[in-house]
Amino acid sequence: MQLKQTWRWFGPNDPVTLQNILQTGASGIVTALHHIPHGDIWMVEEIEKRKNIIESSGLTWDVVESVTVHESIKTQTGNYKNYIEQYKQTLHNLAACNIKIVTYNFMPVTDWTRTNLDYVMPDGSRALYFNWFDLAVFDVYVLKRKNAASSYNNVILQEAEKRFKHYSQSKLDALTEMILFGLPGEKKLTPAEVIKKLDWYKHIDHSTLREHLKYFLQQIAPVADELDIKLAIHPDDPPFDVLGLPRVVSNKNDIHFILSSVQNKSNGICFCTGSLGAGADNNLIEIVCSINERLHFVHLRNTKRDEYGNFYEADHLNGDTDMYAVVKEVLAIQQKIKTPIPFRPDHGHVMLDDMHKQTNPGYSCIGRMRGLAELRGLMLGISRANEWE
């Protein structure tokens, strides 16, 4: 059995249209109702409206990415129990519309973080990039987070100080915008809002946040079990603490805790080779094997790190991750599961004609189509060699 080929789409305002997606070879859509505020219930009417748009184009809505976890749930403050109840109702409404895979993450305050959204590659294409020095510039000199310097070593701090002295205000503004970019279609945070939210976490360490995640799963997983929904938590991106915030879905140990603490069948993982691959100590083969049949969704992309841990998003088959070995293990797991596991080519370089168009960072069409084509060929070769037709 083969994996289901899907594509992330950010809704009707996405520059990449459903007709474009149909031409890439993907047959399923991964999307979310980004216009609904975090924590609010997704009503059946809204879900059906989006589903009908997708199906009228000849595609299917296979995965929700993401039903966002409200910050109150992560911190267990305010009306967090009410937000959990509303999350359960959203699951009920998705199941009523026959959408059965729900991705989410538990990253505090910010979602994915990059310091450059247009890093120029040797071939002239543009990629996403994370640089510790620039993050420290933002954290120490722009955000001015209390005790921010303690989060970085001396090499990073010295280079950050040097850069800050040479960066113009427009450069600092652009850096701030990139770091706080968030997801397309969602409200952007300001530095002032980030500082306010960071204060919510001043007494929350890794252990506490882990327990909050465990509690959340203990509440929603039984509901997901009843609805035959598969929950797929996405790893932290990048897989280490950012802005002094604890991150608890970053490595094999974290994933073991998640799966062993809440053993409901619905509780599973979105295995993202890009997020986990950015961690130098992460062995992706060991991680995916440990997930095994609780592998509910797969993101395939590659990263390339330097000696400082900075990384850019490489071509899908060329980076620090041995994509052949990873995909082989993923396909082996697929043979144990009766239904196709959805995967999508995650991110992609801005290249060719897309360089002259407006695109969402990481989500241009041609770069992802190249990645999908390479991954489909890789999967076909592995499947034929192992007689997995």
Steps between C-alpha positions, in 0.01 A plus 500: 500500500620850413476828688230753406643801313372825646571872474467783750259771393423815698151554366339712228758780537796267447696606188523130412156404374326166531530461122877553534511232768304254288772532235783416742394139547366544852148372562433615854493833680640598837341821626341682792247772568760764572239776511347358817667640816708259705285309746164568334285210386515404133133484405374230267382760247851648472662159470254390233549823309874443476457129427260570214745745341773236512286213371356708216855527365545121491706478820424375852555660840708233671675676789434800719816700566445634753231529764700743708534439874410817689777655709284464813510122459877499477536716811194357682378849582172685455219306335725217383247228586238677289747521211558125531124442481485718190787301349300181558199654327716590200610136484133392505422742218794384289398137546145589395654622175707179471837671551697264717864617534571806714846652531591742779810626680586601855759771431464789746422850366661467156451237232789417265790743518740617229731801476507524118215415266701564182842340550671487161624157399800441268266435206314827560186348651385622841457298819399540866790546744555499876800684644581508872691829471204684352259343748722635779500846338120499509474347847762710679482834317152524346275295727724580800376193683609491862815286543495418128882483486496193725340301215807532276869414518775760477570437131139575411483804728818654362387457140151628585645815655714558190201455270275725703749785474499472120131426436285793390156553648341372180712185527389451862137556401529242223663251737220551751237445232664175386540355849139582591356411159293206625255329267338651190152630570552538875555814705865602537640557848676821593809504727283653775249215471781244510641651820155486660455136402849406614398617847234229505780242491730646764419215742468224237800277433535193279358264761195718562426549131532124446241438769268757345530322165432166671189642670374643172542164328334315787195720442474491122639157404201302637270724294717449191491123562118503499496706181766287327714811459879478486685773688843592364718731707755691295858527630641834610644703215788544560543221757653704781401777738435836335477836681551322830182296456499127577425267212391144568459330161858518382663158520455126548467532876220756464314282252537196725347700787205608286422152371563312826318746726177493299459164331167559330498380140420851379816649652765504230772700329545719196853396405669808353847429365569871464419599857670201664784501246610846612606348832858372472441230763184362344525160331198503272509128428486421871222752552271377222554138604406590856178662374417193293127452439409820683635685199195699390642758260835569332677820392803444278764771455871538563729742681872574497676614819829681551742479794296747708169320452370753247309325222336560165236291331677292239367311198275218614753228417816694588566599860605357833208254499546176306161520331537159338547330837219697663249439221586131497408474869183703450393270216575195713269637770235570236488128414377431856215749477180436308436857389741728308706732719483851352826679426577835349813657355572757767622844393697553183731751338368801314622431148437548129182694422399517868786743559287764326183426695362565846538179703458393861843437659585133462188431300568598142367260239793400279748427779253273674402336173868420440516351849185296446629366169834399655329336797253312281786364293691401812195323642433315177859375484497382862159337460596312185824381656308367801194384301272742685255567221 
